[in-house]
Amino acid sequence: MSAPLYGWTGKVLHIDLTTREAVAQYPPRALYETWLGGRGLAGYFLRPHCTLEATDPDLPIAIFAGPLGGTDAPTSCRAFMVSRSPLTGGVLDCAVGGNLADHLKRAGWDGLVITGRSTAPCAILIENEDVSIEDTDLWGETCATVFDRMDDDRSTAAIGPAAENGAPIASVVVDRHHAASRGGMGLNWAAKNLKYLSVRGTGAVPVHDEQALAEAREAILRLTAASPALLGQHGFSNHGTAALYDLIDSRRMMPTDNFRKTRFDGAARLNAVAFERTFAPHAHGCAGCHIRCKRVAADGRTMPEYEATAHFTALIGNSDPELVMQANDICGRFGLDPVSAGATLACRREITGEDFSPASLLKELYEMTEGGFLGNGSLDFAESCEQAELSMSVKGLELPAYDPRGAYGLALAYAVNTRGGCHGHAYPLSHEIFRKPVATDRFSFSGKARIIKLAEDQIAAADSLGVCRFTLLGAGLEEYAKAFAAVTGTPLSAQAMLDTGERINYRDRIMNAANGFDACDDDLPPRFFNEEGSSGGGVAIRPLDRQQFLEARANYYRVRGLDEEGRPTAKTTRRLALEMEP
């Protein structure tokens, strides 16, 4: 008899929507110990199929919680959706909050692998070990309508009309206020005729050593309490991620007018405090999270995150907070990525020279959700206008609300990120802006290649535990290694977790290379090398030095174990034991 599992349930649910069959798989313990869970284990199930098109019924959508999910380990509430992006053509991993990971684990599942295509719009309903795939009459309805139909003691993920109408910037909305936003995951669901997934779990996740977990929990809570960014007076717990608005603008990193400028004149009227005075939000959080960075307005609308606020204000030249709320609400109800939507509007504004009125802005957003041309993203629009350079994207994924001319590690992280224009895989803001755990010179590429590589590995490990990345602004893998050992009974050092993170990132590189990605794709829009930002206040925002950037990228390739074109090598693949898995 095999040893009992703790933390992990030991079961993965495979769902074929074509045949409407659901089968439990029992992976060996070694597979769990190799990939941990979350992003790591989800990618394992994607890799054999990673070259399939997003519309191919055989392309899996893997949805996994981490081994700490459903326990008292702080912020262990993240689930990961992994597939191939219809927007970039590369590997796509989306972290989602809310209660999905918690309910999956309590229902007895470490994750789901969804394949096939239903002949009619369908829903997946999970009640602990009972699974059904049913027709639904909610196709064409908003995400809000789906959530209105669901009981409060469930976790539900749904797509909206944007995905159903073919937008590759469509999201999957989770528990009304959360989303797998970036890269077009919603379109992958629509390609399978999957409208929603709803899970209710009532069981308990077994923990190996409750006392050791309590001690690890206290250490993590103590460290996060000491983090100004998390629980400080001006941090995420008090103001949500909108707390970043003033900070990023003051550092002259606020993307303005499609990244032509880096400071917005109206910023002081659009910061977190200004929104709070107008919309009176209350705190909302993911399952078991003590930080509670989400905000919900008094009228029930989801408050925009920092990036949505920035992209619906500075990036497109809008100073009306109510218009931001309406734009963000459209994205939430219709299932649209607000970052890509805002960036695409900014691209259109620059190319056409036409400013948006409130009516025209909302009209364009609605048209995106209805299958309009802009719903294909900024690169597709810019290429159709023969001005591809005005799409502020990497690998086709629009950049978030941080200008890379003000943080050189960020510039490198954007370029080499396997999912495209995203800061989340390395989060260089931690050391370049928050100056934690140690400060680095934000206007230098020196040492950034190794720092970005290590940060990517750390975050990939946290993603596989199911831990919120924000927590790493306070606690580290050392603390979570103790929590992991307490939950699973498996000793694992912080270095071993980093090694797992390295394997995950290299596997992503392998999957992207299989889809034709190389150094040409690890680059930034020309604007950042040719144009200055908004200097002033003793800060000069100069163009990035192209040669220094290329040297930093080459250094990154070396420390990552890639060849000169950014492709995986046989030597590193063998060292990391990443020869093709079954």
C-alpha positions as CSV (number, residue, x, y, z in Angstrom):
1,M,0.0,0.0,0.0
2,S,1.4,3.4,-1.0
3,A,2.0,6.0,1.7
4,P,-1.0,8.4,2.2
5,L,-0.8,11.8,0.5
6,Y,-1.2,15.1,2.5
7,G,-1.9,18.4,0.9
8,W,-2.3,16.8,-2.5
9,T,-5.5,14.9,-3.1
10,G,-3.8,12.5,-5.4
11,K,-6.5,12.9,-8.1
12,V,-6.7,14.8,-11.4
13,L,-10.0,15.0,-13.3
14,H,-9.8,14.5,-17.1
15,I,-12.9,15.8,-18.8
16,D,-13.6,15.2,-22.5
17,L,-16.3,17.6,-23.7
18,T,-16.7,15.7,-27.0
19,T,-17.8,12.5,-25.3
20,R,-18.9,14.2,-22.1
21,E,-16.9,11.7,-20.1
22,A,-15.0,12.5,-16.8
23,V,-12.3,10.2,-15.6
24,A,-10.2,10.4,-12.5
25,Q,-6.4,9.9,-12.9
26,Y,-4.1,9.1,-10.0
27,P,-0.7,10.5,-10.8
28,P,2.3,8.9,-9.0
29,R,3.7,10.7,-6.0
30,A,6.9,11.4,-7.9
31,L,5.1,13.5,-10.4
32,Y,3.7,15.7,-7.6
33,E,7.1,16.0,-6.1
34,T,8.6,17.0,-9.4
35,W,6.1,19.7,-10.4
36,L,4.4,20.4,-7.0
37,G,1.1,21.6,-8.5
38,G,-0.5,24.8,-9.8
39,R,1.4,26.2,-12.8
40,G,4.0,23.4,-12.6
41,L,1.7,20.5,-12.8
42,A,-0.7,22.2,-15.3
43,G,2.2,22.7,-17.7
44,Y,3.1,19.1,-17.5
45,F,-0.3,18.2,-19.0
46,L,0.0,20.9,-21.7
47,R,3.5,20.1,-23.0
48,P,2.7,17.0,-25.2
49,H,0.0,19.1,-27.0
50,C,1.5,22.6,-26.9
51,T,1.7,23.0,-30.7
52,L,-2.0,22.5,-31.2
53,E,-4.0,25.5,-32.3
54,A,-6.2,27.2,-29.6
55,T,-9.3,26.0,-31.6
56,D,-8.1,22.4,-31.7
57,P,-10.4,20.2,-29.6
58,D,-7.4,18.2,-28.4
59,L,-5.6,21.2,-26.9
60,P,-6.0,20.9,-23.2
61,I,-7.0,23.6,-20.8
62,A,-5.4,22.6,-17.5
63,I,-6.7,24.1,-14.3
64,F,-4.7,23.3,-11.1
65,A,-4.5,24.3,-7.5
66,G,-1.4,24.0,-5.5
67,P,-0.5,21.6,-2.7
68,L,-1.2,24.3,-0.1
69,G,-4.6,25.2,-1.5
70,G,-7.5,24.6,0.9
71,T,-5.2,24.8,4.0
72,D,-4.3,27.5,6.5
73,A,-1.1,28.4,4.6
74,P,-1.5,32.2,4.0
75,T,-2.5,33.3,0.5
76,S,-2.5,29.7,-0.9
77,C,-5.7,30.6,-2.8
78,R,-4.3,30.8,-6.4
79,A,-5.4,28.4,-9.2
80,F,-3.7,28.3,-12.5
81,M,-5.2,28.0,-16.0
82,V,-2.7,26.9,-18.6
83,S,-3.1,26.4,-22.3
84,R,-1.7,27.8,-25.6
85,S,-2.6,31.5,-26.2
86,P,-4.8,32.4,-29.1
87,L,-3.3,35.9,-29.0
88,T,0.5,35.1,-28.9
89,G,0.7,31.5,-30.0
90,G,2.9,30.8,-27.0
91,V,2.3,29.1,-23.7
92,L,-0.3,30.9,-21.6
93,D,-0.5,30.6,-17.8
94,C,-3.1,32.6,-15.9
95,A,-3.2,33.0,-12.2
96,V,-6.7,33.4,-10.8
97,G,-7.9,34.2,-7.3
98,G,-11.3,34.0,-5.7
99,N,-12.4,30.6,-4.2
100,L,-11.7,28.3,-7.2
101,A,-8.5,26.7,-5.8
102,D,-10.1,26.2,-2.4
103,H,-13.2,24.5,-3.7
104,L,-11.2,22.3,-6.2
105,K,-9.1,21.0,-3.4
106,R,-12.0,20.6,-1.0
107,A,-13.9,18.7,-3.7
108,G,-11.0,16.2,-3.8
109,W,-9.2,17.3,-7.0
110,D,-5.7,18.7,-7.5
111,G,-6.7,19.9,-11.0
112,L,-8.7,19.5,-14.1
113,V,-7.6,18.7,-17.7
114,I,-10.3,19.7,-20.1
115,T,-10.2,18.5,-23.8
116,G,-12.7,18.0,-26.6
117,R,-15.5,20.2,-27.9
118,S,-19.1,20.0,-26.9
119,T,-21.7,20.0,-29.7
120,A,-23.7,22.5,-27.8
121,P,-22.9,25.1,-25.2
122,C,-22.2,23.4,-21.9
123,A,-21.2,23.7,-18.3
124,I,-19.1,21.6,-16.0
125,L,-20.6,21.1,-12.6
126,I,-18.5,19.5,-9.8
127,E,-20.0,18.6,-6.4
128,N,-17.1,16.9,-4.5
129,E,-16.5,13.7,-6.5
130,D,-19.7,14.0,-8.5
131,V,-19.1,15.5,-12.0
132,S,-21.6,16.3,-14.7
133,I,-21.4,18.0,-18.1
134,E,-24.7,19.7,-19.0
135,D,-26.2,21.8,-21.7
136,T,-26.7,25.4,-20.7
137,D,-29.0,28.1,-21.9
138,L,-26.6,30.9,-20.7
139,W,-24.6,31.1,-24.0
140,G,-24.7,34.7,-25.1
141,E,-25.3,36.0,-21.5
142,T,-22.9,38.1,-19.5
143,C,-20.6,36.7,-16.9
144,A,-22.7,38.6,-14.3
145,T,-25.8,36.7,-15.4
146,V,-24.0,33.4,-14.9
147,F,-23.0,34.4,-11.3
148,D,-26.5,35.5,-10.5
149,R,-27.7,32.0,-11.3
150,M,-25.1,30.3,-9.0
151,D,-25.4,29.7,-5.2
152,D,-23.0,31.6,-3.0
153,D,-21.4,28.4,-1.6
154,R,-19.7,27.6,-5.0
155,S,-16.9,28.8,-7.0
156,T,-17.7,29.6,-10.6
157,A,-15.6,30.6,-13.6
158,A,-17.3,31.8,-16.8
159,I,-16.8,33.3,-20.2
160,G,-18.8,36.2,-21.6
161,P,-19.9,37.3,-25.1
162,A,-16.4,38.6,-25.9
163,A,-15.0,35.0,-26.0
164,E,-18.2,33.7,-27.7
165,N,-17.8,36.2,-30.4
166,G,-14.1,35.3,-31.1
167,A,-12.0,38.0,-29.3
168,P,-8.5,36.7,-28.6
169,I,-8.3,39.2,-25.8
170,A,-11.2,37.6,-24.0
171,S,-10.9,36.6,-20.3
172,V,-12.3,34.0,-18.0
173,V,-14.1,35.7,-15.0
174,V,-14.0,33.9,-11.7
175,D,-16.4,34.5,-8.8
176,R,-17.5,37.8,-10.3
177,H,-14.6,39.9,-9.1
178,H,-11.5,38.0,-10.3
179,A,-10.3,36.9,-13.7
180,A,-7.8,35.0,-15.8
181,S,-7.4,38.1,-18.0
182,R,-4.4,38.0,-20.1
183,G,-3.6,36.2,-23.3
184,G,-7.1,35.2,-24.4
185,M,-7.9,32.2,-22.2
186,G,-11.6,33.0,-22.6
187,L,-11.4,32.1,-26.3
188,N,-9.9,28.7,-25.5
189,W,-13.0,28.0,-23.4
190,A,-15.3,29.3,-26.2
191,A,-13.6,27.0,-28.7
192,K,-14.7,24.1,-26.6
193,N,-18.3,25.4,-26.2
194,L,-17.6,25.7,-22.5
195,K,-19.6,28.5,-20.9
196,Y,-18.8,27.9,-17.3
197,L,-17.3,25.7,-14.6
198,S,-18.8,25.6,-11.2
199,V,-17.3,23.7,-8.2
200,R,-18.5,23.0,-4.7
201,G,-16.1,21.3,-2.3
202,T,-17.1,20.5,1.2
203,G,-14.3,18.2,2.3
204,A,-11.1,19.0,4.2
205,V,-7.6,18.9,2.8
206,P,-5.4,16.6,4.9
207,V,-2.4,18.2,6.6
208,H,0.5,16.2,7.8
209,D,1.5,18.4,10.8
210,E,-1.0,21.0,11.9
211,Q,1.3,22.5,14.6
212,A,4.2,23.0,12.2
213,L,1.8,24.6,9.8
214,A,0.5,27.0,12.5
215,E,4.1,28.0,13.2
216,A,4.9,28.5,9.5
217,R,1.7,30.5,9.2
218,E,2.7,32.8,12.0
219,A,6.1,33.5,10.5
220,I,4.5,34.4,7.1
221,L,1.9,36.6,8.7
222,R,4.6,38.4,10.7
223,L,6.8,39.1,7.6
224,T,3.8,40.3,5.5
225,A,2.7,42.6,8.3
226,A,6.2,44.2,8.1
227,S,5.8,44.9,4.4
228,P,4.7,48.5,3.7
229,A,3.6,47.4,0.2
230,L,1.2,44.8,1.6
231,L,-0.1,45.9,4.9
232,G,1.3,49.4,5.3
233,Q,-0.7,52.5,5.5
234,H,-0.5,53.1,1.8
235,G,-0.3,49.5,0.8
236,F,-2.5,47.0,-1.0
237,S,-4.4,45.9,2.0
238,N,-5.7,49.5,2.6
239,H,-6.1,50.7,-1.0
240,G,-5.9,47.7,-3.3
241,T,-3.5,47.6,-6.2
242,A,-4.6,51.2,-7.1
243,A,-2.2,52.2,-4.4
244,L,0.4,52.0,-7.2
245,Y,-1.1,54.8,-9.2
246,D,0.7,57.7,-7.4
247,L,3.9,55.7,-6.9
248,I,4.3,54.8,-10.6
249,D,3.4,58.3,-11.8
250,S,5.9,59.9,-9.4
251,R,8.6,57.6,-10.7
252,R,7.7,58.8,-14.2
253,M,6.8,55.3,-15.3
254,M,3.1,56.0,-16.0
255,P,2.3,54.9,-19.6
256,T,0.6,57.9,-21.1
257,D,-0.7,58.5,-24.6
258,N,0.2,55.0,-25.8
259,F,3.6,55.1,-24.0
260,R,4.6,58.4,-25.7
261,K,4.9,60.0,-22.3
262,T,5.6,58.6,-18.8
263,R,3.7,61.0,-16.6
264,F,0.0,62.0,-16.6
265,D,-1.1,65.5,-15.7
266,G,-4.4,64.2,-14.2
267,A,-2.9,61.5,-12.0
268,A,-3.6,63.3,-8.6
269,R,-7.3,63.2,-9.3
270,L,-7.3,59.5,-10.2
271,N,-5.4,57.9,-7.4
272,A,-6.7,55.3,-5.0
273,V,-7.9,57.9,-2.4
274,A,-9.8,59.9,-5.1
275,F,-11.6,56.7,-6.2
276,E,-12.4,55.8,-2.6
277,R,-14.0,59.2,-1.9
278,T,-16.2,58.8,-5.0
279,F,-17.1,55.1,-4.9
280,A,-16.8,54.1,-1.2
281,P,-15.4,50.6,-1.8
282,H,-15.0,47.8,0.7
283,A,-12.3,45.2,1.0
284,H,-12.7,41.9,-0.7
285,G,-10.3,39.0,-0.9
286,C,-9.5,35.5,-2.0
287,A,-10.2,32.5,0.1
288,G,-8.2,32.6,3.3
289,C,-6.2,35.7,2.3
290,H,-5.4,38.2,5.0
291,I,-4.2,40.9,2.6
292,R,-7.5,41.3,0.8
293,C,-6.3,43.6,-2.0
294,K,-9.5,43.4,-4.0
295,R,-12.0,46.3,-3.8
296,V,-15.8,46.3,-4.5
297,A,-17.6,49.6,-4.8
298,A,-20.7,50.5,-2.7
299,D,-22.9,49.9,-5.8
300,G,-21.5,46.4,-6.2
301,R,-19.2,47.1,-9.2
302,T,-15.7,45.7,-9.1
303,M,-13.2,48.4,-8.6
304,P,-10.5,48.5,-11.3
305,E,-7.0,47.2,-10.5
306,Y,-4.1,49.6,-10.9
307,E,-3.4,48.5,-14.5
308,A,-7.0,48.8,-15.6
309,T,-7.2,52.3,-14.0
310,A,-3.9,53.4,-15.7
311,H,-4.9,52.0,-19.1
312,F,-8.3,53.6,-19.1
313,T,-6.9,56.9,-18.0
314,A,-3.4,58.0,-18.8
315,L,-2.9,55.6,-21.7
316,I,-5.9,56.9,-23.6
317,G,-6.1,60.5,-22.3
318,N,-9.1,60.1,-20.0
319,S,-9.6,61.9,-16.6
320,D,-13.1,60.8,-15.8
321,P,-13.2,58.2,-12.9
322,E,-16.8,57.2,-13.7
323,L,-15.8,56.4,-17.3
324,V,-13.0,54.2,-15.9
325,M,-15.6,52.4,-13.7
326,Q,-17.9,51.8,-16.7
327,A,-15.1,50.6,-18.9
328,N,-13.9,48.2,-16.2
329,D,-17.5,47.0,-15.7
330,I,-17.9,46.2,-19.3
331,C,-14.7,44.1,-19.2
332,G,-15.9,42.2,-16.2
333,R,-19.4,41.6,-17.4
334,F,-18.6,40.7,-21.0
335,G,-15.3,38.9,-20.3
336,L,-12.6,41.2,-21.8
337,D,-9.0,41.8,-20.7
338,P,-8.9,45.4,-19.5
339,V,-5.2,45.8,-20.1
340,S,-5.3,44.6,-23.7
341,A,-8.5,46.5,-24.3
342,G,-7.1,49.8,-23.0
343,A,-3.8,49.3,-24.9
344,T,-5.7,48.6,-28.1
345,L,-7.8,51.7,-27.7
346,A,-4.6,53.7,-27.1
347,C,-3.0,52.2,-30.3
348,R,-6.1,53.2,-32.3
349,R,-6.1,56.7,-30.8
350,E,-2.5,57.3,-31.8
351,I,-2.9,55.9,-35.3
352,T,-6.1,57.7,-36.1
353,G,-5.4,60.9,-34.1
354,E,-8.9,60.8,-32.8
355,D,-9.6,61.3,-29.1
356,F,-12.3,59.4,-27.3
357,S,-15.5,60.9,-26.0
358,P,-17.2,58.9,-23.2
359,A,-19.8,57.6,-25.7
360,S,-17.2,56.6,-28.4
361,L,-15.0,54.9,-25.8
362,L,-17.8,52.7,-24.5
363,K,-19.0,52.1,-28.0
364,E,-15.5,50.7,-29.0
365,L,-15.5,48.5,-26.0
366,Y,-18.9,47.0,-26.7
367,E,-17.8,46.4,-30.3
368,M,-14.8,44.5,-29.0
369,T,-17.1,42.2,-27.1
370,E,-19.3,41.8,-30.2
371,G,-16.6,40.5,-32.5
372,G,-15.4,43.9,-33.7
373,F,-11.9,44.3,-35.3
374,L,-10.3,45.9,-32.2
375,G,-11.1,42.8,-30.2
376,N,-8.2,41.1,-32.0
377,G,-5.8,43.2,-30.0
378,S,-3.5,46.1,-30.8
379,L,-0.9,44.2,-32.9
380,D,-3.5,43.0,-35.4
381,F,-5.0,46.5,-35.6
382,A,-1.6,48.2,-36.0
383,E,-0.5,45.7,-38.7
384,S,-3.7,46.3,-40.6
385,C,-2.7,50.0,-40.7
386,E,0.9,49.1,-41.6
387,Q,2.1,50.6,-38.4
388,A,3.0,47.5,-36.3
389,E,5.5,49.5,-34.4
390,L,2.7,51.4,-32.6
391,S,1.4,48.3,-30.9
392,M,3.0,48.4,-27.5
393,S,3.2,44.7,-27.1
394,V,5.7,41.8,-26.8
395,K,4.9,38.6,-28.6
396,G,1.5,40.2,-29.4
397,L,0.5,40.6,-25.7
398,E,0.0,44.2,-24.8
399,L,2.2,45.7,-22.1
400,P,0.9,46.5,-18.6
401,A,1.0,49.9,-16.9
402,Y,4.7,50.3,-16.2
403,D,7.0,52.1,-18.7
404,P,10.2,50.1,-19.1
405,R,12.3,53.2,-19.7
406,G,12.0,53.8,-16.0
407,A,13.2,50.3,-14.8
408,Y,15.7,48.4,-16.9
409,G,15.1,45.1,-15.2
410,L,11.5,45.5,-16.1
411,A,12.5,46.1,-19.7
412,L,14.4,42.8,-19.8
413,A,11.6,41.0,-18.0
414,Y,9.1,42.2,-20.5
415,A,11.2,41.0,-23.4
416,V,12.1,37.5,-22.2
417,N,8.7,36.7,-20.6
418,T,7.4,33.5,-22.2
419,R,3.8,34.7,-22.3
420,G,4.6,38.1,-23.8
421,G,4.2,41.6,-22.4
422,C,3.9,40.8,-18.8
423,H,5.8,41.8,-15.6
424,G,4.3,39.1,-13.4
425,H,6.8,36.3,-14.1
426,A,9.7,38.2,-12.6
427,Y,8.0,41.2,-10.8
428,P,11.1,43.4,-11.0
429,L,9.1,46.2,-9.4
430,S,9.9,44.6,-6.1
431,H,13.6,45.5,-6.2
432,E,13.6,48.4,-8.6
433,I,10.6,50.3,-7.1
434,F,9.7,48.8,-3.7
435,R,13.5,48.2,-3.1
436,K,12.8,44.8,-1.6
437,P,14.4,42.4,-0.7
438,V,17.4,44.6,-1.7
439,A,17.4,47.8,-3.8
440,T,18.8,47.8,-7.3
441,D,19.6,50.7,-9.7
442,R,16.5,50.9,-11.8
443,F,18.4,52.8,-14.6
444,S,21.0,50.1,-15.0
445,F,21.1,46.7,-16.8
446,S,24.0,45.6,-14.6
447,G,23.3,42.3,-12.9
448,K,19.7,42.3,-14.1
449,A,20.0,39.1,-16.2
450,R,20.7,36.9,-13.2
451,I,18.2,38.8,-11.0
452,I,15.4,38.3,-13.5
453,K,16.3,34.7,-14.0
454,L,16.2,34.0,-10.2
455,A,13.0,36.0,-9.8
456,E,11.3,34.0,-12.5
457,D,12.3,30.8,-10.8
458,Q,11.1,32.0,-7.4
459,I,7.8,33.1,-8.8
460,A,7.3,29.9,-10.8
461,A,7.9,27.9,-7.6
462,A,5.3,30.1,-5.7
463,D,2.9,29.6,-8.6
464,S,3.2,25.9,-8.2
465,L,2.5,26.0,-4.5
466,G,-0.6,28.0,-5.3
467,V,0.7,31.1,-3.4
468,C,-0.1,34.7,-4.3
469,R,2.9,36.4,-5.8
470,F,2.3,39.5,-3.7
471,T,3.2,37.6,-0.6
472,L,6.8,37.4,-1.8
473,L,7.0,41.1,-1.1
474,G,7.1,40.0,2.6
475,A,7.8,36.3,3.0
476,G,10.0,34.1,0.9
477,L,10.4,30.5,-0.3
478,E,12.2,29.7,3.0
479,E,9.0,30.3,4.9
480,Y,6.9,28.5,2.4
481,A,9.2,25.5,2.3
482,K,8.3,25.1,6.0
483,A,4.6,25.4,5.2
484,F,5.0,22.9,2.4
485,A,6.8,20.4,4.6
486,A,4.1,20.8,7.3
487,V,1.3,20.3,4.9
488,T,2.7,17.5,2.7
489,G,5.1,15.8,5.1
490,T,7.7,16.1,2.3
491,P,10.9,18.0,3.2
492,L,11.8,20.5,0.5
493,S,14.4,23.3,0.8
494,A,13.9,26.7,-0.7
495,Q,16.8,25.9,-3.1
496,A,14.9,22.8,-4.3
497,M,11.9,24.9,-4.9
498,L,14.0,27.3,-6.9
499,D,15.2,24.3,-8.9
500,T,11.6,23.4,-9.6
501,G,11.0,26.9,-10.8
502,E,13.9,26.7,-13.1
503,R,12.6,23.6,-14.7
504,I,9.2,25.2,-15.2
505,N,10.6,28.2,-16.9
506,Y,12.8,26.1,-19.1
507,R,9.9,23.9,-20.0
508,D,8.0,27.0,-21.1
509,R,10.9,28.0,-23.3
510,I,10.8,24.5,-24.8
511,M,7.1,24.8,-25.6
512,N,7.6,28.3,-27.1
513,A,10.5,27.1,-29.2
514,A,8.3,24.3,-30.5
515,N,6.0,27.0,-31.7
516,G,8.8,28.9,-33.5
517,F,9.7,31.5,-30.9
518,D,13.3,32.8,-30.7
519,A,15.3,35.9,-29.9
520,C,13.4,37.9,-32.5
521,D,10.4,37.6,-30.2
522,D,12.3,38.5,-27.1
523,D,12.2,42.2,-27.9
524,L,10.5,45.5,-27.1
525,P,8.7,48.0,-29.4
526,P,11.1,50.4,-31.1
527,R,9.6,53.4,-29.2
528,F,11.5,52.5,-26.1
529,F,14.8,52.7,-27.8
530,N,14.1,55.8,-29.9
531,E,12.0,58.1,-27.8
532,E,12.4,59.8,-24.4
533,G,9.9,59.6,-21.6
534,S,8.6,62.5,-19.5
535,S,11.7,63.8,-17.6
536,G,11.5,66.2,-14.7
537,G,11.5,66.5,-11.0
538,G,15.2,65.5,-11.0
539,V,14.5,62.3,-13.0
540,A,15.6,61.8,-16.6
541,I,13.7,59.2,-18.6
542,R,16.0,58.5,-21.5
543,P,15.5,56.0,-24.3
544,L,16.8,52.5,-23.5
545,D,20.3,51.9,-24.9
546,R,19.8,49.3,-27.6
547,Q,23.3,47.8,-27.3
548,Q,23.1,47.5,-23.5
549,F,19.7,45.9,-23.8
550,L,21.0,43.3,-26.2
551,E,23.9,42.6,-24.0
552,A,21.6,42.1,-21.0
553,R,19.4,39.8,-23.1
554,A,22.5,37.8,-24.1
555,N,23.5,37.5,-20.5
556,Y,20.0,36.3,-19.6
557,Y,20.3,33.6,-22.3
558,R,23.6,32.5,-20.8
559,V,22.4,32.2,-17.2
560,R,19.1,30.6,-18.4
561,G,21.1,28.0,-20.4
562,L,19.7,29.0,-23.8
563,D,21.6,29.3,-27.1
564,E,22.4,32.7,-28.7
565,E,19.0,32.8,-30.3
566,G,17.1,32.2,-27.0
567,R,16.3,28.6,-27.8
568,P,16.7,25.6,-25.5
569,T,19.9,23.6,-25.7
570,A,20.2,19.8,-25.5
571,K,22.7,20.2,-22.7
572,T,20.5,22.2,-20.4
573,T,17.4,20.1,-21.3
574,R,19.3,17.0,-20.1
575,R,20.6,18.7,-17.0
576,L,17.1,19.6,-16.0
577,A,15.8,16.2,-17.0
578,L,13.3,17.8,-19.4
579,E,13.6,15.3,-22.2
580,M,10.1,14.7,-23.6
581,E,7.8,13.5,-20.9
582,P,5.0,11.0,-21.6
